[in-house]
Amino acid sequence: MPWSTVESRLQELGLQLPPAPQPVGAYVGVIRVGNLLVTSGQLPWVGDRLFRTGRVGSELTVEQGYECARICALNALAQLNTELASLDHIRQIIRVEGYVHCAPGFRDHPKVLNGASDLLNQVLGEKGQHTRTALGIADMPLDAPVQLVLWAEEV
C-alpha cells in the first residue's frame, strides 16, 4: 500500500508516528466539531512513560523542553491520525496551545514551544503553519514539562 505524503515526510525526517496516547482521565484524545478537530492536552509520552518530568528552567534546560514539545506535537498528530485515518486529510493546523511547566522567572516559553512548531512545519509544510499561545504554569499533571493542544481543520 502506498504511503501518504505526510507519512513519507515523517520517514524522511527519521520520525515515526506513535500510537495515540490513551487519556489518563475522563476525557477523549480528540474531538470533532464539523471539520474542526481539537486534541486534548498532549504530554510527552513515549510508550507508557513520560519522556522527561520536571520544570523547565530548573530541572530541565530549554533544549530538553524543546524536545518534549516535539514529542507532544508528534503525539497530537497521532491523535489526529486516529480520527482522520490519514494526516493527508489535514487542511491546516489552526492553533497550537502550549503550556510550559516552568521555574519562577522563566521567560523562554516560546523557545520551548518552537519544538512543536518546528515539527509541525517540517512535517506538514504550509499546512503546519499556525497561530500559537505560549504560557508558563507553576504545576502540571504528572509533573510533565510541556502540554500541547492542537486545533486542526480537515479537508
Phi and psi in radians as a Rosetta constraint file:
Dihedral C 1 N 2 CA 2 C 2 CIRCULARHARMONIC -1.192 0.35
Dihedral N 2 CA 2 C 2 N 3 CIRCULARHARMONIC 2.570 0.35
Dihedral C 2 N 3 CA 3 C 3 CIRCULARHARMONIC -1.418 0.35
Dihedral N 3 CA 3 C 3 N 4 CIRCULARHARMONIC 2.656 0.35
Dihedral C 3 N 4 CA 4 C 4 CIRCULARHARMONIC -1.305 0.35
Dihedral N 4 CA 4 C 4 N 5 CIRCULARHARMONIC 2.909 0.35
Dihedral C 4 N 5 CA 5 C 5 CIRCULARHARMONIC -1.043 0.35
Dihedral N 5 CA 5 C 5 N 6 CIRCULARHARMONIC -0.783 0.35
Dihedral C 5 N 6 CA 6 C 6 CIRCULARHARMONIC -1.175 0.35
Dihedral N 6 CA 6 C 6 N 7 CIRCULARHARMONIC -0.733 0.35
Dihedral C 6 N 7 CA 7 C 7 CIRCULARHARMONIC -1.052 0.35
Dihedral N 7 CA 7 C 7 N 8 CIRCULARHARMONIC -0.705 0.35
Dihedral C 7 N 8 CA 8 C 8 CIRCULARHARMONIC -1.109 0.35
Dihedral N 8 CA 8 C 8 N 9 CIRCULARHARMONIC -0.719 0.35
Dihedral C 8 N 9 CA 9 C 9 CIRCULARHARMONIC -1.145 0.35
Dihedral N 9 CA 9 C 9 N 10 CIRCULARHARMONIC -0.730 0.35
Dihedral C 9 N 10 CA 10 C 10 CIRCULARHARMONIC -1.005 0.35
Dihedral N 10 CA 10 C 10 N 11 CIRCULARHARMONIC -0.796 0.35
Dihedral C 10 N 11 CA 11 C 11 CIRCULARHARMONIC -1.094 0.35
Dihedral N 11 CA 11 C 11 N 12 CIRCULARHARMONIC -0.759 0.35
Dihedral C 11 N 12 CA 12 C 12 CIRCULARHARMONIC -1.019 0.35
Dihedral N 12 CA 12 C 12 N 13 CIRCULARHARMONIC -0.609 0.35
Dihedral C 12 N 13 CA 13 C 13 CIRCULARHARMONIC -1.466 0.35
Dihedral N 13 CA 13 C 13 N 14 CIRCULARHARMONIC -0.023 0.35
Dihedral C 13 N 14 CA 14 C 14 CIRCULARHARMONIC 1.308 0.35
Dihedral N 14 CA 14 C 14 N 15 CIRCULARHARMONIC 0.445 0.35
Dihedral C 14 N 15 CA 15 C 15 CIRCULARHARMONIC -1.953 0.35
Dihedral N 15 CA 15 C 15 N 16 CIRCULARHARMONIC 2.692 0.35
Dihedral C 15 N 16 CA 16 C 16 CIRCULARHARMONIC -2.287 0.35
Dihedral N 16 CA 16 C 16 N 17 CIRCULARHARMONIC 2.327 0.35
Dihedral C 16 N 17 CA 17 C 17 CIRCULARHARMONIC -1.233 0.35
Dihedral N 17 CA 17 C 17 N 18 CIRCULARHARMONIC 2.136 0.35
Dihedral C 17 N 18 CA 18 C 18 CIRCULARHARMONIC -1.374 0.35
Dihedral N 18 CA 18 C 18 N 19 CIRCULARHARMONIC 2.927 0.35
Dihedral C 18 N 19 CA 19 C 19 CIRCULARHARMONIC -1.076 0.35
Dihedral N 19 CA 19 C 19 N 20 CIRCULARHARMONIC 2.552 0.35
Dihedral C 19 N 20 CA 20 C 20 CIRCULARHARMONIC -1.089 0.35
Dihedral N 20 CA 20 C 20 N 21 CIRCULARHARMONIC 2.217 0.35
Dihedral C 20 N 21 CA 21 C 21 CIRCULARHARMONIC -1.048 0.35
Dihedral N 21 CA 21 C 21 N 22 CIRCULARHARMONIC 2.486 0.35
Dihedral C 21 N 22 CA 22 C 22 CIRCULARHARMONIC -1.364 0.35
Dihedral N 22 CA 22 C 22 N 23 CIRCULARHARMONIC 2.512 0.35
Dihedral C 22 N 23 CA 23 C 23 CIRCULARHARMONIC -1.035 0.35
Dihedral N 23 CA 23 C 23 N 24 CIRCULARHARMONIC 2.553 0.35
Dihedral C 23 N 24 CA 24 C 24 CIRCULARHARMONIC -1.767 0.35
Dihedral N 24 CA 24 C 24 N 25 CIRCULARHARMONIC 0.198 0.35
Dihedral C 24 N 25 CA 25 C 25 CIRCULARHARMONIC -2.637 0.35
Dihedral N 25 CA 25 C 25 N 26 CIRCULARHARMONIC -2.856 0.35
Dihedral C 25 N 26 CA 26 C 26 CIRCULARHARMONIC -1.564 0.35
Dihedral N 26 CA 26 C 26 N 27 CIRCULARHARMONIC 1.221 0.35
Dihedral C 26 N 27 CA 27 C 27 CIRCULARHARMONIC -2.717 0.35
Dihedral N 27 CA 27 C 27 N 28 CIRCULARHARMONIC 3.036 0.35
Dihedral C 27 N 28 CA 28 C 28 CIRCULARHARMONIC -1.886 0.35
Dihedral N 28 CA 28 C 28 N 29 CIRCULARHARMONIC 2.784 0.35
Dihedral C 28 N 29 CA 29 C 29 CIRCULARHARMONIC -1.293 0.35
Dihedral N 29 CA 29 C 29 N 30 CIRCULARHARMONIC -0.528 0.35
Dihedral C 29 N 30 CA 30 C 30 CIRCULARHARMONIC -2.682 0.35
Dihedral N 30 CA 30 C 30 N 31 CIRCULARHARMONIC 2.572 0.35
Dihedral C 30 N 31 CA 31 C 31 CIRCULARHARMONIC -2.339 0.35
Dihedral N 31 CA 31 C 31 N 32 CIRCULARHARMONIC 2.588 0.35
Dihedral C 31 N 32 CA 32 C 32 CIRCULARHARMONIC -1.981 0.35
Dihedral N 32 CA 32 C 32 N 33 CIRCULARHARMONIC 2.371 0.35
Dihedral C 32 N 33 CA 33 C 33 CIRCULARHARMONIC -2.275 0.35
Dihedral N 33 CA 33 C 33 N 34 CIRCULARHARMONIC 1.803 0.35
Dihedral C 33 N 34 CA 34 C 34 CIRCULARHARMONIC 1.107 0.35
Dihedral N 34 CA 34 C 34 N 35 CIRCULARHARMONIC -2.168 0.35
Dihedral C 34 N 35 CA 35 C 35 CIRCULARHARMONIC -1.786 0.35
Dihedral N 35 CA 35 C 35 N 36 CIRCULARHARMONIC 0.306 0.35
Dihedral C 35 N 36 CA 36 C 36 CIRCULARHARMONIC -1.810 0.35
Dihedral N 36 CA 36 C 36 N 37 CIRCULARHARMONIC 2.312 0.35
Dihedral C 36 N 37 CA 37 C 37 CIRCULARHARMONIC -2.113 0.35
Dihedral N 37 CA 37 C 37 N 38 CIRCULARHARMONIC 2.399 0.35
Dihedral C 37 N 38 CA 38 C 38 CIRCULARHARMONIC -2.274 0.35
Dihedral N 38 CA 38 C 38 N 39 CIRCULARHARMONIC 2.237 0.35
Dihedral C 38 N 39 CA 39 C 39 CIRCULARHARMONIC -1.522 0.35
Dihedral N 39 CA 39 C 39 N 40 CIRCULARHARMONIC 2.721 0.35
Dihedral C 39 N 40 CA 40 C 40 CIRCULARHARMONIC -1.253 0.35
Dihedral N 40 CA 40 C 40 N 41 CIRCULARHARMONIC 2.944 0.35
Dihedral C 40 N 41 CA 41 C 41 CIRCULARHARMONIC -1.049 0.35
Dihedral N 41 CA 41 C 41 N 42 CIRCULARHARMONIC 2.163 0.35
Dihedral C 41 N 42 CA 42 C 42 CIRCULARHARMONIC -1.764 0.35
Dihedral N 42 CA 42 C 42 N 43 CIRCULARHARMONIC 2.277 0.35
Dihedral C 42 N 43 CA 43 C 43 CIRCULARHARMONIC -1.727 0.35
Dihedral N 43 CA 43 C 43 N 44 CIRCULARHARMONIC 2.932 0.35
Dihedral C 43 N 44 CA 44 C 44 CIRCULARHARMONIC -1.404 0.35
Dihedral N 44 CA 44 C 44 N 45 CIRCULARHARMONIC 1.106 0.35
Dihedral C 44 N 45 CA 45 C 45 CIRCULARHARMONIC -1.323 0.35
Dihedral N 45 CA 45 C 45 N 46 CIRCULARHARMONIC 2.361 0.35
Dihedral C 45 N 46 CA 46 C 46 CIRCULARHARMONIC -2.201 0.35
Dihedral N 46 CA 46 C 46 N 47 CIRCULARHARMONIC 1.873 0.35
Dihedral C 46 N 47 CA 47 C 47 CIRCULARHARMONIC 1.174 0.35
Dihedral N 47 CA 47 C 47 N 48 CIRCULARHARMONIC -2.227 0.35
Dihedral C 47 N 48 CA 48 C 48 CIRCULARHARMONIC -1.817 0.35
Dihedral N 48 CA 48 C 48 N 49 CIRCULARHARMONIC 0.317 0.35
Dihedral C 48 N 49 CA 49 C 49 CIRCULARHARMONIC -2.435 0.35
Dihedral N 49 CA 49 C 49 N 50 CIRCULARHARMONIC 2.726 0.35
Dihedral C 49 N 50 CA 50 C 50 CIRCULARHARMONIC -1.265 0.35
Dihedral N 50 CA 50 C 50 N 51 CIRCULARHARMONIC 2.410 0.35
Dihedral C 50 N 51 CA 51 C 51 CIRCULARHARMONIC -1.046 0.35
Dihedral N 51 CA 51 C 51 N 52 CIRCULARHARMONIC -0.775 0.35
Dihedral C 51 N 52 CA 52 C 52 CIRCULARHARMONIC -2.548 0.35
Dihedral N 52 CA 52 C 52 N 53 CIRCULARHARMONIC 2.809 0.35
Dihedral C 52 N 53 CA 53 C 53 CIRCULARHARMONIC -2.303 0.35
Dihedral N 53 CA 53 C 53 N 54 CIRCULARHARMONIC 2.839 0.35
Dihedral C 53 N 54 CA 54 C 54 CIRCULARHARMONIC 2.004 0.35
Dihedral N 54 CA 54 C 54 N 55 CIRCULARHARMONIC 3.092 0.35
Dihedral C 54 N 55 CA 55 C 55 CIRCULARHARMONIC -1.599 0.35
Dihedral N 55 CA 55 C 55 N 56 CIRCULARHARMONIC 2.339 0.35
Dihedral C 55 N 56 CA 56 C 56 CIRCULARHARMONIC -1.283 0.35
Dihedral N 56 CA 56 C 56 N 57 CIRCULARHARMONIC 2.362 0.35
Dihedral C 56 N 57 CA 57 C 57 CIRCULARHARMONIC 1.706 0.35
Dihedral N 57 CA 57 C 57 N 58 CIRCULARHARMONIC -0.146 0.35
Dihedral C 57 N 58 CA 58 C 58 CIRCULARHARMONIC -2.329 0.35
Dihedral N 58 CA 58 C 58 N 59 CIRCULARHARMONIC -1.283 0.35
Dihedral C 58 N 59 CA 59 C 59 CIRCULARHARMONIC -1.347 0.35
Dihedral N 59 CA 59 C 59 N 60 CIRCULARHARMONIC -0.460 0.35
Dihedral C 59 N 60 CA 60 C 60 CIRCULARHARMONIC -2.185 0.35
Dihedral N 60 CA 60 C 60 N 61 CIRCULARHARMONIC 2.626 0.35
Dihedral C 60 N 61 CA 61 C 61 CIRCULARHARMONIC -1.485 0.35
Dihedral N 61 CA 61 C 61 N 62 CIRCULARHARMONIC 2.929 0.35
Dihedral C 61 N 62 CA 62 C 62 CIRCULARHARMONIC -1.022 0.35
Dihedral N 62 CA 62 C 62 N 63 CIRCULARHARMONIC -0.721 0.35
Dihedral C 62 N 63 CA 63 C 63 CIRCULARHARMONIC -1.105 0.35
Dihedral N 63 CA 63 C 63 N 64 CIRCULARHARMONIC -0.704 0.35
Dihedral C 63 N 64 CA 64 C 64 CIRCULARHARMONIC -1.178 0.35
Dihedral N 64 CA 64 C 64 N 65 CIRCULARHARMONIC -0.659 0.35
Dihedral C 64 N 65 CA 65 C 65 CIRCULARHARMONIC -1.116 0.35
Dihedral N 65 CA 65 C 65 N 66 CIRCULARHARMONIC -0.716 0.35
Dihedral C 65 N 66 CA 66 C 66 CIRCULARHARMONIC -0.984 0.35
Dihedral N 66 CA 66 C 66 N 67 CIRCULARHARMONIC -0.819 0.35
Dihedral C 66 N 67 CA 67 C 67 CIRCULARHARMONIC -1.109 0.35
Dihedral N 67 CA 67 C 67 N 68 CIRCULARHARMONIC -0.687 0.35
Dihedral C 67 N 68 CA 68 C 68 CIRCULARHARMONIC -1.093 0.35
Dihedral N 68 CA 68 C 68 N 69 CIRCULARHARMONIC -0.704 0.35
Dihedral C 68 N 69 CA 69 C 69 CIRCULARHARMONIC -1.118 0.35
Dihedral N 69 CA 69 C 69 N 70 CIRCULARHARMONIC -0.655 0.35
Dihedral C 69 N 70 CA 70 C 70 CIRCULARHARMONIC -1.067 0.35
Dihedral N 70 CA 70 C 70 N 71 CIRCULARHARMONIC -0.768 0.35
Dihedral C 70 N 71 CA 71 C 71 CIRCULARHARMONIC -1.149 0.35
Dihedral N 71 CA 71 C 71 N 72 CIRCULARHARMONIC -0.708 0.35
Dihedral C 71 N 72 CA 72 C 72 CIRCULARHARMONIC -1.026 0.35
Dihedral N 72 CA 72 C 72 N 73 CIRCULARHARMONIC -0.757 0.35
Dihedral C 72 N 73 CA 73 C 73 CIRCULARHARMONIC -1.128 0.35
Dihedral N 73 CA 73 C 73 N 74 CIRCULARHARMONIC -0.708 0.35
Dihedral C 73 N 74 CA 74 C 74 CIRCULARHARMONIC -1.102 0.35
Dihedral N 74 CA 74 C 74 N 75 CIRCULARHARMONIC -0.710 0.35
Dihedral C 74 N 75 CA 75 C 75 CIRCULARHARMONIC -1.154 0.35
Dihedral N 75 CA 75 C 75 N 76 CIRCULARHARMONIC -0.654 0.35
Dihedral C 75 N 76 CA 76 C 76 CIRCULARHARMONIC -1.148 0.35
Dihedral N 76 CA 76 C 76 N 77 CIRCULARHARMONIC -0.705 0.35
Dihedral C 76 N 77 CA 77 C 77 CIRCULARHARMONIC -1.094 0.35
Dihedral N 77 CA 77 C 77 N 78 CIRCULARHARMONIC -0.645 0.35
Dihedral C 77 N 78 CA 78 C 78 CIRCULARHARMONIC -1.091 0.35
Dihedral N 78 CA 78 C 78 N 79 CIRCULARHARMONIC -0.700 0.35
Dihedral C 78 N 79 CA 79 C 79 CIRCULARHARMONIC -1.081 0.35
Dihedral N 79 CA 79 C 79 N 80 CIRCULARHARMONIC -0.798 0.35
Dihedral C 79 N 80 CA 80 C 80 CIRCULARHARMONIC -1.110 0.35
Dihedral N 80 CA 80 C 80 N 81 CIRCULARHARMONIC -0.701 0.35
Dihedral C 80 N 81 CA 81 C 81 CIRCULARHARMONIC -1.072 0.35
Dihedral N 81 CA 81 C 81 N 82 CIRCULARHARMONIC -0.648 0.35
Dihedral C 81 N 82 CA 82 C 82 CIRCULARHARMONIC -1.066 0.35
Dihedral N 82 CA 82 C 82 N 83 CIRCULARHARMONIC -0.708 0.35
Dihedral C 82 N 83 CA 83 C 83 CIRCULARHARMONIC -1.363 0.35
Dihedral N 83 CA 83 C 83 N 84 CIRCULARHARMONIC -0.673 0.35
Dihedral C 83 N 84 CA 84 C 84 CIRCULARHARMONIC -1.629 0.35
Dihedral N 84 CA 84 C 84 N 85 CIRCULARHARMONIC -0.326 0.35
Dihedral C 84 N 85 CA 85 C 85 CIRCULARHARMONIC 1.276 0.35
Dihedral N 85 CA 85 C 85 N 86 CIRCULARHARMONIC -0.217 0.35
Dihedral C 85 N 86 CA 86 C 86 CIRCULARHARMONIC -2.828 0.35
Dihedral N 86 CA 86 C 86 N 87 CIRCULARHARMONIC 2.335 0.35
Dihedral C 86 N 87 CA 87 C 87 CIRCULARHARMONIC -1.226 0.35
Dihedral N 87 CA 87 C 87 N 88 CIRCULARHARMONIC -0.204 0.35
Dihedral C 87 N 88 CA 88 C 88 CIRCULARHARMONIC -1.192 0.35
Dihedral N 88 CA 88 C 88 N 89 CIRCULARHARMONIC -0.211 0.35
Dihedral C 88 N 89 CA 89 C 89 CIRCULARHARMONIC -1.473 0.35
Dihedral N 89 CA 89 C 89 N 90 CIRCULARHARMONIC 0.017 0.35
Dihedral C 89 N 90 CA 90 C 90 CIRCULARHARMONIC -1.392 0.35
Dihedral N 90 CA 90 C 90 N 91 CIRCULARHARMONIC 2.166 0.35
Dihedral C 90 N 91 CA 91 C 91 CIRCULARHARMONIC -1.432 0.35
Dihedral N 91 CA 91 C 91 N 92 CIRCULARHARMONIC -0.736 0.35
Dihedral C 91 N 92 CA 92 C 92 CIRCULARHARMONIC -2.846 0.35
Dihedral N 92 CA 92 C 92 N 93 CIRCULARHARMONIC 2.424 0.35
Dihedral C 92 N 93 CA 93 C 93 CIRCULARHARMONIC -1.422 0.35
Dihedral N 93 CA 93 C 93 N 94 CIRCULARHARMONIC 2.127 0.35
Dihedral C 93 N 94 CA 94 C 94 CIRCULARHARMONIC -1.566 0.35
Dihedral N 94 CA 94 C 94 N 95 CIRCULARHARMONIC -0.800 0.35
Dihedral C 94 N 95 CA 95 C 95 CIRCULARHARMONIC -2.599 0.35
Dihedral N 95 CA 95 C 95 N 96 CIRCULARHARMONIC 2.478 0.35
Dihedral C 95 N 96 CA 96 C 96 CIRCULARHARMONIC -2.054 0.35
Dihedral N 96 CA 96 C 96 N 97 CIRCULARHARMONIC 2.190 0.35
Dihedral C 96 N 97 CA 97 C 97 CIRCULARHARMONIC -1.898 0.35
Dihedral N 97 CA 97 C 97 N 98 CIRCULARHARMONIC 2.047 0.35
Dihedral C 97 N 98 CA 98 C 98 CIRCULARHARMONIC -2.079 0.35
Dihedral N 98 CA 98 C 98 N 99 CIRCULARHARMONIC 2.359 0.35
Dihedral C 98 N 99 CA 99 C 99 CIRCULARHARMONIC -2.147 0.35
Dihedral N 99 CA 99 C 99 N 100 CIRCULARHARMONIC 2.165 0.35
Dihedral C 99 N 100 CA 100 C 100 CIRCULARHARMONIC -1.927 0.35
Dihedral N 100 CA 100 C 100 N 101 CIRCULARHARMONIC 2.127 0.35
Dihedral C 100 N 101 CA 101 C 101 CIRCULARHARMONIC -1.364 0.35
Dihedral N 101 CA 101 C 101 N 102 CIRCULARHARMONIC 1.882 0.35
Dihedral C 101 N 102 CA 102 C 102 CIRCULARHARMONIC -2.356 0.35
Dihedral N 102 CA 102 C 102 N 103 CIRCULARHARMONIC 2.825 0.35
Dihedral C 102 N 103 CA 103 C 103 CIRCULARHARMONIC -1.283 0.35
Dihedral N 103 CA 103 C 103 N 104 CIRCULARHARMONIC 2.694 0.35
Dihedral C 103 N 104 CA 104 C 104 CIRCULARHARMONIC -0.973 0.35
Dihedral N 104 CA 104 C 104 N 105 CIRCULARHARMONIC 2.404 0.35
Dihedral C 104 N 105 CA 105 C 105 CIRCULARHARMONIC 1.486 0.35
Dihedral N 105 CA 105 C 105 N 106 CIRCULARHARMONIC -0.078 0.35
Dihedral C 105 N 106 CA 106 C 106 CIRCULARHARMONIC -1.203 0.35
Dihedral N 106 CA 106 C 106 N 107 CIRCULARHARMONIC 2.342 0.35
Dihedral C 106 N 107 CA 107 C 107 CIRCULARHARMONIC -2.251 0.35
Dihedral N 107 CA 107 C 107 N 108 CIRCULARHARMONIC 0.101 0.35
Dihedral C 107 N 108 CA 108 C 108 CIRCULARHARMONIC -1.738 0.35
Dihedral N 108 CA 108 C 108 N 109 CIRCULARHARMONIC 0.596 0.35
Dihedral C 108 N 109 CA 109 C 109 CIRCULARHARMONIC -0.936 0.35
Dihedral N 109 CA 109 C 109 N 110 CIRCULARHARMONIC -0.775 0.35
Dihedral C 109 N 110 CA 110 C 110 CIRCULARHARMONIC -1.048 0.35
Dihedral N 110 CA 110 C 110 N 111 CIRCULARHARMONIC -0.656 0.35
Dihedral C 110 N 111 CA 111 C 111 CIRCULARHARMONIC -1.114 0.35
Dihedral N 111 CA 111 C 111 N 112 CIRCULARHARMONIC -0.695 0.35
Dihedral C 111 N 112 CA 112 C 112 CIRCULARHARMONIC -1.114 0.35
Dihedral N 112 CA 112 C 112 N 113 CIRCULARHARMONIC -0.863 0.35
Dihedral C 112 N 113 CA 113 C 113 CIRCULARHARMONIC -1.282 0.35
Dihedral N 113 CA 113 C 113 N 114 CIRCULARHARMONIC -0.225 0.35
Dihedral C 113 N 114 CA 114 C 114 CIRCULARHARMONIC -1.045 0.35
Dihedral N 114 CA 114 C 114 N 115 CIRCULARHARMONIC -0.408 0.35
Dihedral C 114 N 115 CA 115 C 115 CIRCULARHARMONIC -1.015 0.35
Dihedral N 115 CA 115 C 115 N 116 CIRCULARHARMONIC -0.752 0.35
Dihedral C 115 N 116 CA 116 C 116 CIRCULARHARMONIC -1.260 0.35
Dihedral N 116 CA 116 C 116 N 117 CIRCULARHARMONIC -0.825 0.35
Dihedral C 116 N 117 CA 117 C 117 CIRCULARHARMONIC -1.079 0.35
Dihedral N 117 CA 117 C 117 N 118 CIRCULARHARMONIC -0.769 0.35
Dihedral C 117 N 118 CA 118 C 118 CIRCULARHARMONIC -1.062 0.35
Dihedral N 118 CA 118 C 118 N 119 CIRCULARHARMONIC -0.754 0.35
Dihedral C 118 N 119 CA 119 C 119 CIRCULARHARMONIC -1.094 0.35
Dihedral N 119 CA 119 C 119 N 120 CIRCULARHARMONIC -0.819 0.35
Dihedral C 119 N 120 CA 120 C 120 CIRCULARHARMONIC -1.071 0.35
Dihedral N 120 CA 120 C 120 N 121 CIRCULARHARMONIC -0.721 0.35
Dihedral C 120 N 121 CA 121 C 121 CIRCULARHARMONIC -1.201 0.35
Dihedral N 121 CA 121 C 121 N 122 CIRCULARHARMONIC -0.668 0.35
Dihedral C 121 N 122 CA 122 C 122 CIRCULARHARMONIC -1.155 0.35
Dihedral N 122 CA 122 C 122 N 123 CIRCULARHARMONIC -0.730 0.35
Dihedral C 122 N 123 CA 123 C 123 CIRCULARHARMONIC -1.383 0.35
Dihedral N 123 CA 123 C 123 N 124 CIRCULARHARMONIC -0.728 0.35
Dihedral C 123 N 124 CA 124 C 124 CIRCULARHARMONIC -1.859 0.35
Dihedral N 124 CA 124 C 124 N 125 CIRCULARHARMONIC -0.099 0.35
Dihedral C 124 N 125 CA 125 C 125 CIRCULARHARMONIC 1.083 0.35
Dihedral N 125 CA 125 C 125 N 126 CIRCULARHARMONIC -2.384 0.35
Dihedral C 125 N 126 CA 126 C 126 CIRCULARHARMONIC -1.029 0.35
Dihedral N 126 CA 126 C 126 N 127 CIRCULARHARMONIC -0.559 0.35
Dihedral C 126 N 127 CA 127 C 127 CIRCULARHARMONIC -1.156 0.35
Dihedral N 127 CA 127 C 127 N 128 CIRCULARHARMONIC -0.303 0.35
Dihedral C 127 N 128 CA 128 C 128 CIRCULARHARMONIC -1.563 0.35
Dihedral N 128 CA 128 C 128 N 129 CIRCULARHARMONIC -0.168 0.35
Dihedral C 128 N 129 CA 129 C 129 CIRCULARHARMONIC -1.184 0.35
Dihedral N 129 CA 129 C 129 N 130 CIRCULARHARMONIC 2.419 0.35
Dihedral C 129 N 130 CA 130 C 130 CIRCULARHARMONIC -2.676 0.35
Dihedral N 130 CA 130 C 130 N 131 CIRCULARHARMONIC 2.899 0.35
Dihedral C 130 N 131 CA 131 C 131 CIRCULARHARMONIC -1.516 0.35
Dihedral N 131 CA 131 C 131 N 132 CIRCULARHARMONIC 2.857 0.35
Dihedral C 131 N 132 CA 132 C 132 CIRCULARHARMONIC -2.660 0.35
Dihedral N 132 CA 132 C 132 N 133 CIRCULARHARMONIC 2.546 0.35
Dihedral C 132 N 133 CA 133 C 133 CIRCULARHARMONIC -2.040 0.35
Dihedral N 133 CA 133 C 133 N 134 CIRCULARHARMONIC 2.332 0.35
Dihedral C 133 N 134 CA 134 C 134 CIRCULARHARMONIC -2.170 0.35
Dihedral N 134 CA 134 C 134 N 135 CIRCULARHARMONIC 1.950 0.35
Dihedral C 134 N 135 CA 135 C 135 CIRCULARHARMONIC -2.152 0.35
Dihedral N 135 CA 135 C 135 N 136 CIRCULARHARMONIC 2.530 0.35
Dihedral C 135 N 136 CA 136 C 136 CIRCULARHARMONIC -1.773 0.35
Dihedral N 136 CA 136 C 136 N 137 CIRCULARHARMONIC 2.401 0.35
Dihedral C 136 N 137 CA 137 C 137 CIRCULARHARMONIC -2.309 0.35
Dihedral N 137 CA 137 C 137 N 138 CIRCULARHARMONIC 2.701 0.35
Dihedral C 137 N 138 CA 138 C 138 CIRCULARHARMONIC -1.359 0.35
Dihedral N 138 CA 138 C 138 N 139 CIRCULARHARMONIC -0.583 0.35
Dihedral C 138 N 139 CA 139 C 139 CIRCULARHARMONIC -2.392 0.35
Dihedral N 139 CA 139 C 139 N 140 CIRCULARHARMONIC 2.683 0.35
Dihedral C 139 N 140 CA 140 C 140 CIRCULARHARMONIC -2.451 0.35
Dihedral N 140 CA 140 C 140 N 141 CIRCULARHARMONIC 2.545 0.35
Dihedral C 140 N 141 CA 141 C 141 CIRCULARHARMONIC -0.950 0.35
Dihedral N 141 CA 141 C 141 N 142 CIRCULARHARMONIC 2.396 0.35
Dihedral C 141 N 142 CA 142 C 142 CIRCULARHARMONIC 1.045 0.35
Dihedral N 142 CA 142 C 142 N 143 CIRCULARHARMONIC 0.305 0.35
Dihedral C 142 N 143 CA 143 C 143 CIRCULARHARMONIC 1.103 0.35
Dihedral N 143 CA 143 C 143 N 144 CIRCULARHARMONIC 0.452 0.35
Dihedral C 143 N 144 CA 144 C 144 CIRCULARHARMONIC -1.170 0.35
Dihedral N 144 CA 144 C 144 N 145 CIRCULARHARMONIC 2.514 0.35
Dihedral C 144 N 145 CA 145 C 145 CIRCULARHARMONIC -1.399 0.35
Dihedral N 145 CA 145 C 145 N 146 CIRCULARHARMONIC -0.435 0.35
Dihedral C 145 N 146 CA 146 C 146 CIRCULARHARMONIC -2.512 0.35
Dihedral N 146 CA 146 C 146 N 147 CIRCULARHARMONIC 2.556 0.35
Dihedral C 146 N 147 CA 147 C 147 CIRCULARHARMONIC -2.367 0.35
Dihedral N 147 CA 147 C 147 N 148 CIRCULARHARMONIC 2.438 0.35
Dihedral C 147 N 148 CA 148 C 148 CIRCULARHARMONIC -2.357 0.35
Dihedral N 148 CA 148 C 148 N 149 CIRCULARHARMONIC 2.390 0.35
Dihedral C 148 N 149 CA 149 C 149 CIRCULARHARMONIC -2.092 0.35
Dihedral N 149 CA 149 C 149 N 150 CIRCULARHARMONIC 2.306 0.35
Dihedral C 149 N 150 CA 150 C 150 CIRCULARHARMONIC -1.954 0.35
Dihedral N 150 CA 150 C 150 N 151 CIRCULARHARMONIC 2.450 0.35
Dihedral C 150 N 151 CA 151 C 151 CIRCULARHARMONIC -1.977 0.35
Dihedral N 151 CA 151 C 151 N 152 CIRCULARHARMONIC 2.227 0.35
Dihedral C 151 N 152 CA 152 C 152 CIRCULARHARMONIC -2.348 0.35
Dihedral N 152 CA 152 C 152 N 153 CIRCULARHARMONIC 2.626 0.35
Dihedral C 152 N 153 CA 153 C 153 CIRCULARHARMONIC -1.865 0.35
Dihedral N 153 CA 153 C 153 N 154 CIRCULARHARMONIC 2.358 0.35
Dihedral C 153 N 154 CA 154 C 154 CIRCULARHARMONIC -1.546 0.35
Dihedral N 154 CA 154 C 154 N 155 CIRCULARHARMONIC 2.597 0.35
